[in-house]
Amino acid sequence: MKLDIDRETDLVAIAQYHLNKVGTRSDLNQLLIDEFTKDATLTENHHLLASLSIDTVWTTNYDDLLERAYTDGGKKIDVNLTKENLAVTVPGRKVTIYKMHGDKTMPEDAVLTKEDYEAYDTKRSLFSTSLRGDLVDKSFLFLGFSFTDPNIDYILSRIRNLLGENQRRHYCIMKSVAKPTGRSKKATESYDYECNKLQHRIADFKRYSIQAVMIDEYSEITGILAELNRRSHLKEVFVSGSAEDFSPFGDVRLPRLSHLLGEKLIREGFNIVSGFGLGIGGSVIQGAMQNLGHNDESRLQLRPFPQKPPSGMSLANYWTAYRHRMISNAGSCVFIAGNKKDSSGNVVEADGVIEEFDICCKQGKFPIPIGATGHSAKRLWERMHASLDSYFPGGGVTGHFDTIGNERKSDEQIVDAVIAILKRISR
């Protein structure tokens, strides 16, 4: 082509120039297959996106990383690659992914060149129609999107013409202009020019009811997604715990308290995520199920730990990753008891429960250990009690926290205190 790719910004045009010169897109198709099947690894951002409580995703990406992230997160997906896919609905789907520019598995149909964009509304008119409908009745977060796609411009313009000022609010994350490292006049003038142009662009977005959220570094996106994740899961409660030894409550009271917790969580409008911990999980689930309606199964996410790791991965590392994914689907974590037998048959604190507490804190979730049940939960309760404000910056939970650490309180008082803390942090 005798063009310097580093000097070019319109890569769609470059693809078209190549097609014009060669007369076939086989090389482009092969390039798409090669480049999007090698070294494609999931990132923390992919997992955070997949754990958000959203049911519709539109992407211009050709890779399958989003699909893999949702599958890893235990969500059934419905992927739409072609207009034929739009006519069929996958039963029980949790998320619908629209790949509006195609996929690496079907490179001959991928939107790559100027011709593809020009013919988009003819060849992929159903995608345009579906996107237009979603933009009307859903709020979008545009992430990693440059707004240079002519299809999007056309659709947004049509919506603006139809709805005027009555459009839904959308959001996009944009990077601020990087400050110049040097102090030369040329560098300063260039910086001022780019800042001025960016402000015009942000103002233009408002015509389409798109609010720009500015960041200084792309690494900030992870923190934004983590906070969105936390807020979107405030009604989801991860229940952690295990019990070989039922002391100090005994083998009647501890299951009864666990049953009551599951019952009241559902009754008070919270949802449960559980790994089905030994001696605890069954009672929590039973209490929850007795209060679920016929169509409320989605309020109970049961994720028993798999016993066989993927090839090349140890079971311990697999379980750690599994815990991260489970807890990412919750806004808070309740810890009950937490003990197990070691290889010698001695009862010891459950290291898995301790790890889940650490993951909970790392992800910015709210930990609620019922210290009255002893073992790991007691140790975690004592650790938190010494600096409670650092775990609950909003305050207002001290009395309830004291209650869940007091084994002399009744089951009803302890569970009611847990519910009160959850309501406080989910405001």
Buried (B, 14 or more C-beta within 10 A) or exposed (E): EEEEEEEEEEEBEBBBBBBEEEEEBEEBBEBBBEEBEEEEEEEEBBBBBBBBEBEEBBBBBBBBBBBBBBBBBBBEBBBBBBEEBBEEEBEEBBBBBBBBBBBBBBBEBBBBBBBBBEEBBEBBEBBBEBBBEBBEEEEBBBBEBEBEBEBBEBBBEEBBEEEEEEBBEBBBBBEEBEEBEEEEEEEEEEBEEBEEEBEEEBEEBEEBBBEBEEBEEEEBBEEBBBEBBBEBBBBBBBBBBBBBBBBBBEEEBBBBBBBBBBBBBBBBEBBBBBBBBBBBBBBBBBBBBEBBEEEEEEBBBBBEBEEEBEEEEEEEEBBBBBBBBBBBBBBBBBBBBBBBEEEEEEBBBBEBBBBBBEBBBEBEBBBBBBBBBBBBBBBBBEBBBEEBEEBBEEEEBEEBBBBBBEBEBEBEBBBBBBBBBBEBBBE
